[in-house]
Amino acid sequence: MILLVALLKALATWLVLFFLLWIFLWKKLDSASTAFRKLFRNSKDSIPWLTFLVTNLIILIIIYSCKDLSLHYHIMGTDKIGMDVFYQGLKSVRTGLIIGTGTSLFMLPVALLGGMLAGYFRGWVDDVIQYIYSTLNAIPSVLLIAAAALVLQLYITQHENWFPTVEQRADVRLLMLCMVLGLTNWTTLCRILRGETLKLREAEYVLAARALGVSNLMILWRHILPNVMPLVLVIVVLDFSGFVLIEAVLSYVGVGVDPTSNSWGNMINQARMELAREPMVWWSLATAFILMFALVLSANLFADKVRDAFDPKLQQI
């Protein structure tokens, strides 16, 4: 009965979505029948509406089923102390999103500025920036991140009076982890942007702008930056997935987020001992894996669509 109600809710929501899309295409094509037919076929020259609708129907069924079942059952079981595993997995999504987004915000300005300046001005500017990121790349990234995280963790422990509650200490540790990950993982994006800027600075429109007396700052802002942004967006979203996985690894070894925080790394760490039990308790690990896989896959698919939408070379003239 619960699944039947969830199915009806999903179908009702899907019908509302279908109706809104039909109205949108109707206004665009000035034909109700053409808009209706367009929603039920996939054309290589347009948006695959049929695939979009079928995918959304499946997602809605899963969401409503999990939501309704979780109100009455532990759909992913419980851990060794009786906590609902599905609830812990959903709470861990917040940590994953904060890690991915916060780390990207710390990393992006440094990589963008360093790569564009090194590629455009070359000379001693290029040498200094290359020396910095080559030195950072020579250090094993996991060890560097773990060392920095341990130093920050010690600093927080020595100043506990600044953070009186457990929640505040956990949030500060999460923010510090984002900063550490961002400041130690900007080198790859910086190197790629340097190579792309070296190519763009020799483009005809850049040479023409320089000949007309346009300032270097304006050339970087009006000509270089728009052409590297599609590449930046794709790499940042792909790095978002990597940061989520790095957080899971660091939390598993005990140098990631606070142990009191809900994260997939902590779930995997707690499930490690339960896998040795008899009978084996595997659902904590499976829940963390499924939700992490869904977030990473969504980020990768989003990166592809962002590149197609913002790449000037793919836009129609």
Secondary structure, 3 states (H helix, E strand, C coil): CHHHHHHHHHHHHHHHHHHHHHHHHHHHHCCHHHHHHHCCCCCCCCCCHHHHHHHHHHHHHHHHHHHHHHCCCCCCCECCCCCEHHHHHHHHHHHHHHHHHHHHHHHHHHHHHHHHHHHHHCHHHHHHHHHHHHHHHHCCHHHHHHHHHHHHHHHHHHCHHHCCCHHHHHHHHHHHHHHHHHHHCCHHHHHHHHHHHHHHCCCHHHHHHHHCCCCHHHHHHHHHHHHHHHHHHHHHHHHHHHHHHHHHHHHHHCCCCCCCCCCHHHHHHHHHHHCCCCCCCCHHHHHHHHHHHHHHHHHHHHHHHHHHHHCHHHCCC
